[in-house]
C-alpha cells in the first residue's frame, strides 16, 4: 500500500483532475463554492489552488459553517476569501460577493443528519439555491449538487435523467429528496430564462476528504475495521454503484464549464452490495466481517441504485474510472494518516 499523507493523496488526485480539463474559462473569474469544507468542496478548492499557479486572476470564495481541514490551510491560497456562516440565513447570504461560477455543494448528505434536521435540509436545497442565484453574475454558470436519492421508490434497475422517484412527502427521507427535487426545479427555471445552470444527480461518492465521524457507510466501515471488525446492521443486500471522488469532481468541473444539459446522472461503474463493500474494506485492513442472518434491511433506504451514465460518457468521453479497490485503498491510507495525528 502506498504510504501517502492526507494532503498529498488529495493533491495527487487533484493534479490528475487538472490535467484532464481546460480551465482557461476561469481566467480573471470568481468561483464561489458552498460546503467548501466537505468532501466535494475540499477537492474543488484543491483544484483551484493548483490551477491558480498557472491561470491568472482566479478569485476563490469558500463558504462553509465549520472549519477548513488542517491539511487545506487558508494560508496556502493567495486568492481565497472565506465566509463562515449559515447559508440558509438570508442576511448571511447577502454578505457574499457576486461570482461568475457557483457550485452549490452545501447540505446534509448523511441520512442521520438530514432526517434529524428536516426543515434545515429542505431550506438549504431550495431557499438557499434562490439566494445563490442572486449572487450569480450575468452570463455566469451555476452547478447544483443533487442526489440519486431523487429516484427513491422506482422499481427499475438503471435510472435515467428523464425519470424521477415516487417517494411520498410523508416519508422520513422526504426532506432530503424533496429538497433536491426542488433545487433541480429552481435551476431549470433559471435555465429556461437563459441562465447557464445544471444539476448533478450524484450517486454514492467516496474518498479522502470526508470528515471524521461521518456516518455514511464507507467511512463508518473503515472506522469499525480499524477497531478490529466490521459488524453490519443487516444482511447488506442493498446494491449501490460507487464513484471515487476524483472521478466525480472531474465530471462536475466539465459540467460546470459547459452546461449543455439541465440534469446529469453522476455515478461510478463499481457496482456492489453493502456486504461486498464491507468485505473489500475488511480484506484491505485484514479484519473479519460479521453479517447478521435474521435482520431485515434498514427501513427507508433504497435497495438498488444504479445510474445511467450515457449523457456523461457521450458528452465528455469519460470511460475510465478509478477501481473500487484502488479507491478504497486510498481512502484507508488517508484515514490512517488522520488517526496518526
C-alpha positions in Angstrom: 0.0 0.0 0.0 1.4 3.4 -1.0 2.3 5.5 2.1 0.8 8.9 1.4 -0.2 11.6 3.9 -3.7 13.1 3.8 -2.6 16.2 2.0 -0.6 14.5 -0.8 -3.3 12.0 -1.6 -5.8 14.7 -2.3 -3.3 16.9 -4.1 -2.2 13.9 -6.3 -5.8 13.2 -7.2 -6.4 16.9 -7.9 -3.4 17.2 -10.1 -4.8 14.3 -12.2 -8.1 16.1 -12.5 -6.5 19.4 -13.6 -4.6 17.6 -16.4 -7.9 16.4 -17.9 -9.7 19.8 -18.0 -9.2 23.1 -19.8 -9.6 25.7 -17.1 -8.9 28.8 -19.3 -12.6 29.9 -18.9 -11.8 30.6 -15.2 -9.1 33.2 -16.1 -9.9 36.5 -14.2 -13.2 35.0 -12.9 -14.6 34.5 -9.5 -15.6 31.0 -8.3 -17.9 30.5 -5.3 -18.2 27.1 -3.5 -20.7 26.4 -0.8 -20.0 23.4 1.5 -16.3 24.2 0.9 -15.1 22.2 3.9 -16.9 19.0 2.8 -15.8 16.1 0.7 -16.6 17.7 -2.6 -15.5 21.2 -1.5 -12.0 20.1 -0.4 -11.3 18.7 -3.9 -12.8 21.7 -5.7 -10.6 24.0 -3.6 -7.5 21.9 -4.1 -8.0 22.0 -7.8 -8.4 25.8 -7.8 -5.3 26.2 -5.7 -3.3 24.2 -8.2 -4.7 25.9 -11.4 -4.2 29.3 -9.8 -0.5 28.7 -10.2 -0.8 28.8 -14.0 -4.1 30.6 -14.8 -4.2 34.3 -13.8 -6.8 36.2 -12.0 -8.9 33.5 -10.4 -10.7 34.6 -7.2 -12.0 31.9 -4.9 -14.8 32.3 -2.4 -15.1 29.4 0.1 -18.4 29.3 2.0 -18.8 26.9 5.0 -20.1 26.8 8.5 -17.4 24.8 10.4 -13.6 24.9 9.6 -11.4 24.0 6.7 -9.5 20.8 7.5 -5.9 21.3 8.7 -4.5 19.8 5.6 -6.1 22.6 3.5 -4.9 25.7 5.2 -6.2 29.1 4.2 -2.5 30.3 4.2 -1.8 28.1 1.1 -4.0 30.4 -1.0 -3.3 33.9 -2.1 -6.6 34.4 -3.8 -9.1 32.9 -1.3 -11.9 34.7 0.6 -13.5 32.8 3.4 -17.1 33.3 4.5 -18.2 31.3 7.6 -21.8 31.2 8.4 -25.3 29.6 7.9 -26.2 29.9 4.2 -29.8 29.2 4.9 -29.8 32.7 6.6 -30.7 35.3 4.0 -28.7 38.0 5.9 -25.5 36.0 5.8 -26.0 35.2 2.1 -26.4 39.0 1.4 -22.8 39.4 2.5 -21.5 37.1 -0.2 -19.8 38.7 -3.2 -21.1 38.0 -6.7 -19.4 35.2 -8.7 -19.0 34.1 -12.3 -19.2 30.4 -11.3 -21.2 29.0 -8.4 -21.0 25.4 -7.1 -23.8 24.8 -4.5 -22.4 21.7 -2.7 -23.6 22.5 0.8 -26.2 20.4 2.6 -26.6 17.4 4.8 -25.6 14.2 2.9 -25.7 11.8 5.9 -29.2 10.3 6.4 -28.9 10.6 10.2 -28.2 14.3 9.8 -30.8 15.2 7.3 -33.6 13.2 9.0 -32.8 14.9 12.3 -32.9 18.4 10.7 -35.7 18.2 8.1 -36.5 21.9 7.9 -32.9 23.0 7.5 -32.4 20.2 4.9 -35.2 21.5 2.7 -34.2 25.1 3.2 -30.5 24.5 2.2 -31.5 23.0 -1.1 -34.4 25.4 -2.1 -34.4 28.7 -0.3 -30.6 28.9 -0.3 -30.5 28.0 -4.0 -32.7 31.0 -4.8 -30.3 33.2 -2.7 -27.3 32.0 -4.5 -28.7 32.6 -7.9 -29.0 36.3 -6.8 -25.2 36.2 -6.4 -24.5 34.8 -10.0 -23.1 37.4 -12.4 -24.6 37.9 -15.8 -23.6 35.0 -18.1 -22.3 33.1 -15.1 -22.5 29.3 -14.6 -24.3 27.5 -11.8 -24.0 23.9 -10.6 -26.4 22.4 -8.2 -25.4 19.2 -6.5 -28.5 17.0 -6.4 -28.6 13.3 -5.4 -29.5 9.9 -6.8 -32.0 9.7 -3.9 -34.5 11.5 -6.1 -35.0 8.1 -7.8 -36.1 6.5 -4.5 -39.2 4.5 -4.9 -38.6 3.4 -8.5 -38.7 -0.3 -9.3 -36.3 -0.3 -12.2 -32.6 -1.2 -12.0 -30.9 1.6 -14.0 -32.3 5.2 -13.7 -32.2 7.8 -16.5 -32.3 11.6 -16.1 -35.8 11.5 -17.6 -37.1 9.6 -14.6 -38.0 10.6 -11.1 -38.9 8.7 -7.9 -42.2 8.1 -6.2 -41.3 8.7 -2.5 -44.3 10.1 -0.6 -43.8 13.6 1.1 -44.5 11.9 4.4 -41.5 9.6 4.1 -38.7 10.1 6.7 -36.3 10.9 3.9 -38.6 13.3 2.1 -36.9 16.4 3.5 -33.8 15.5 1.6 -35.4 14.0 -1.5 -37.9 16.9 -2.0 -35.2 19.4 -1.2 -33.1 18.1 -4.1 -36.1 17.9 -6.4 -36.9 21.5 -5.6 -33.3 22.6 -6.1 -33.3 20.9 -9.5 -36.6 22.7 -10.4 -35.2 26.0 -9.4 -32.1 25.5 -11.6 -34.2 24.5 -14.5 -36.5 27.6 -14.1 -33.4 29.8 -14.3 -32.1 27.8 -17.2 -35.4 28.4 -19.1 -34.6 32.1 -18.7 -31.2 31.7 -20.3 -29.0 31.1 -17.3 -26.2 28.5 -17.6 -27.5 26.2 -14.8 -27.3 22.5 -14.4 -28.0 19.9 -11.7 -25.9 16.8 -11.0 -27.7 13.7 -9.5 -24.7 12.5 -7.6 -24.6 8.8 -6.6 -22.6 7.3 -3.8 -19.3 9.2 -3.9 -16.4 8.3 -1.5 -12.8 9.1 -0.9 -10.3 11.2 1.1 -11.7 14.4 2.5 -14.7 13.1 4.4 -14.7 14.4 8.0 -14.0 12.1 10.8 -17.2 10.7 12.4 -19.1 10.7 9.1 -21.8 8.1 9.4 -22.0 7.1 5.7 -21.3 3.6 5.0 -17.7 3.5 3.7 -16.1 5.7 6.3 -18.1 4.0 9.0 -16.8 0.6 7.9 -13.3 1.9 7.8 -13.6 3.2 11.3 -15.0 -0.1 12.5 -12.4 -2.1 10.7 -9.5 -0.1 12.3 -11.0 -1.1 15.6 -10.9 -4.8 14.8 -14.0 -5.9 12.9 -17.0 -4.8 10.8 -20.4 -5.7 12.1 -23.3 -5.0 9.7 -26.7 -3.7 10.8 -28.5 -6.1 8.3 -27.5 -8.7 5.7 -26.0 -6.0 3.5 -28.0 -6.9 0.4 -28.7 -3.3 -0.9 -26.8 -2.6 -4.1 -25.0 0.6 -4.9 -22.8 2.0 -7.6 -19.8 3.8 -6.2 -17.8 6.6 -7.6 -14.4 7.7 -6.4 -14.2 11.4 -5.5 -11.6 12.4 -8.2 -13.8 10.9 -11.0 -16.9 12.7 -9.6 -15.1 16.1 -9.3 -13.6 15.8 -12.8 -17.0 15.3 -14.3 -18.6 18.1 -12.3 -15.9 20.6 -13.4 -16.7 19.7 -17.0 -20.4 20.1 -16.4 -20.0 23.4 -14.7 -17.8 24.8 -17.6 -20.1 23.6 -20.4 -23.6 23.1 -19.0 -25.2 21.5 -22.1 -28.0 19.6 -20.3 -30.2 20.6 -17.4 -29.6 17.3 -15.4 -26.8 14.8 -15.4 -26.5 11.5 -13.6 -23.1 11.1 -12.0 -22.1 7.8 -10.6 -19.3 5.3 -11.0 -19.0 1.9 -12.5 -18.2 -0.1 -9.4 -21.4 -2.0 -8.5 -21.5 -3.8 -5.2 -23.8 -4.7 -2.3 -23.2 -3.4 1.2 -21.8 -6.7 2.3 -19.3 -6.7 -0.6 -18.2 -3.1 0.4 -17.6 -4.3 4.0 -15.6 -7.3 2.8 -13.4 -5.2 0.5 -12.5 -2.9 3.3 -12.0 -5.9 5.7 -9.7 -7.6 3.2 -7.5 -4.5 3.0 -7.3 -4.0 6.7 -7.3 -7.7 7.5 -10.3 -8.0 9.9 -13.4 -10.1 9.9 -16.9 -9.1 8.8 -19.9 -10.1 11.0 -23.2 -10.3 9.0 -26.4 -11.0 10.9 -28.7 -13.5 9.3 -32.0 -12.7 10.9 -32.3 -8.9 10.4 -34.2 -7.1 7.7 -32.8 -4.3 5.6 -32.7 -0.8 7.1 -36.1 0.8 6.6 -36.3 3.6 4.1 -33.0 3.1 2.3 -33.3 2.2 -1.4 -32.5 -1.4 -2.3 -30.8 -0.9 -5.6 -29.4 2.4 -7.0 -27.7 2.3 -10.5 -27.4 5.4 -12.7 -27.5 5.5 -16.4 -24.3 7.4 -17.3 -24.7 7.7 -21.1 -25.1 11.5 -21.0 -21.8 11.9 -19.2 -19.9 9.4 -21.2 -21.2 10.6 -24.6 -20.7 14.3 -23.9 -17.4 14.2 -22.0 -15.8 10.9 -23.2 -15.4 9.7 -19.6 -14.8 6.0 -19.9 -12.1 5.3 -17.3 -12.8 5.3 -13.6 -10.8 4.5 -10.5 -11.5 0.9 -9.4 -13.3 0.4 -6.2 -10.4 -1.5 -4.6 -7.9 1.3 -5.6 -10.2 4.0 -4.3 -10.8 2.2 -1.0 -7.0 1.7 -0.5 -6.5 5.4 -1.0 -9.3 6.2 1.4 -8.0 3.8 4.1 -4.5 5.3 3.7 -5.9 8.8 4.1 -8.0 7.9 7.2 -5.0 6.2 8.8 -2.9 9.4 8.3 -5.6 11.3 10.2 -5.6 8.8 13.0 -1.8 9.1 13.4 -2.0 12.9 14.1 
